[in-house]
Amino acid sequence: MRQEIVIFLGPSLDREHAHEIIDATFLPPAKRGDLSLAAENGARVIGLIDGVFFQECAVGHREILDALRNGVRVIGASSMGALRAAELDVLGMEGVGEIYQAYKSGTLVSDDEVALVFDPDNYHALSEPLVNIRHSIQLAVNKKVIDQKVADIILAEARSLYFPERTWDQIMTSINGQIDEDENSRFLTFVRAEGGDLKQEDAIKALIRIREVAKDLGILT
């Protein structure tokens, strides 16, 4: 693995897929101090995709700024990376993807939008992040699986749940009686087969961008 390229990645994208895109050192979701340690150990490009939110202290702004001041390229997307990039892009951090753009524009404001729970052994997501829920609901509206009234009911219920409880089964069970059974079943079938994963899409975009930067720096050929 290339120690010059360090990427903090968890539930946003599986490692096998990530390794197909770029030869890099992949580390678990970042917590406070991890980015500083990567920079101290010689990383020249750091990709911040996933990070912890509530389990431990989150990645700090200062450690990102310290890395930038020391010439490290720091690229963020998808989850914690999108949040930090929206806050620090004016100071040199680079943001990638739709979620970053949504935070930058103020369309999204809360950490809760990208928070989820995941299996600590394999990083598989155990709940749905609100940003993906919004995305899948909009896809369903666009394809006329549901109308806007039903979409608003589903989103309102999802937002009312604490983030670890946000699973499609829980959401759709909670709105029983607010929409008819056929709509409920039709939407669940759609989202399981065709629901979007915006965090994954942005993680892939970030890895492609990191690869481009690494090539520009002569780290990759």
Secondary structure, DSSP 8 states (H G I E B T S, - for coil): --TTEEEE-STTS-HHHHHHH---EEESSB-TTHHHHHHHTT-SEEEE--B-SSSS----HHHHHHHHHTT-EEEEETTHHHHHHHHHGGGT-EEESHHHHHHHHTS---GGGT---B-TTT--BSS--HHHHHHHHHHHHHTTSS-HHHHHHHHHHHHHS-GGG--HHHHHHHTBTTB-HHHHHHHHHHHHHH---HHHHHHHHHHHHHHHHHHHTTS--
